[in-house]
Amino acid sequence: MNGTPRFAVMGSGNGARAFCGQIAALGMPVRMFEPLEATGDYLKLKEEPVIFLEGDIRVKGRLEGVTMDAGEAMDGADVVLVVVPSFAHPSIFSRMIPHLKDGMRIVIVPGNYGGLLLKKMMAEAGCGARVAISETASLPYACRISAFNTVQIYKKKFRVKLGTSPVGENATAIAVMNRIFDGLVQFFPAKNLLEVGLENANYTLHPLPILLNYGAIEMHGPTFRHYMDGITPIISEKVEAMDAERMEIGRALGLDLLPTLDQLKMYYGENDCRTIYDYVNSPDSPYVDIVGHSVKSRYLTEDVPGLLVPAIHLACLAGIEAPIAKLVVNLTSFLHGTDYMEKGISPAKLGLEGRTIAEIIAVAS
């Protein structure tokens, strides 16, 4: 991509504001789209659009603008970054689609099968814009908003996988992301969007530990440390068995998945830890102070329907049973009184019903 690209960041949460500050600090034009409501924080940021990053990354950047108008945010943008939880993808995509233009690059952070959903929604809307759609496997940092104009970066990741459809555009997408994060985070290629969807470490690290600590979290949610208190040596064994099941699904689909422990080492620092329990308790872990997740937090309500359910559908197509993932989905459904298999991401919801694995991989490539 020649010259200085223009950016739109669709979202206003932790990751979205961090991206805005990161890009603006480089002197690149960026506008932030607020998708929800005109809160006091939004109005203050709109009046003085400067964002500070503190902690592992310390920069300050002035945004070109902050708006609740998707068209205004995307006007003239070369790169559109979608940085919202996956449950917000349909709403964000519906507002983006009328403003998509040939040559735009869409990067969904993290992906959670959002690229396939966007393709389906574009087709249904009759949108023929020729765009490249990329997904990352993860946010490039663990971060939290600490004030309306400040994001605390607990720890940046070292490397993050990115996939693009069409796959021939992946090198350029990676170059754009590496330009934003030069010297901080390195993005590297995935085979396709499907590989990115199955690579999300939240699949392994979030739902099962919540379920196995359900009573303790219900009683002590505000102080319960998901990783430090929730992933004990025995629970670590169980989440590693669940991770092995995920890896088996990947192999059946011809994908190059990384074990979650290897992902943690790649993200936060190599060491000699042999288990997930050891790693989250190591000096390289960013998870020491993460507290406050309830029994109905996004660790279940987002990750079960958004990560486990599509993996189960893919496993079924590949002739794999995935009993641990099914157990987690069924138990969460029972505890929440919600049918997450019905609610979750399925081939039909991605416009892929009736397609073979080879055909799905072709759409994702």
Secondary structure, 3 states (H helix, E strand, C coil): CCCCCCEEEECCCHHHHHHHHHHHHCCCCEEEECCCCCCHHHHHHHHCCEEEEEECCCEEEECCEEECCHHHHHCCCCEEEECCCHHHHHHHHHHHHHHCCCCCEEEECCCCCHHHHHHHHHHHCCCCCCCEEEEECCCCEEEEEEECCEEEEEEECCEEEEEEECHHHHHHHHHHHHHHCCCCCEEEECCCHHHHHHHCCHHHHCHHHHHHCHHHHHHHCCCCECCCCCCCHHHHHHHHHHHHHHHHHHHHCCCCCCCHHHHHHHHHCCCCCCCHHHHHCCCCCCCCCCECCCCCCHHHHCHHHHHHHHHHHHHHHCCCCCHHHHHHHHHHHHHHCCCHHHHCCCCHHHCCCCCCHHHHHHHCC
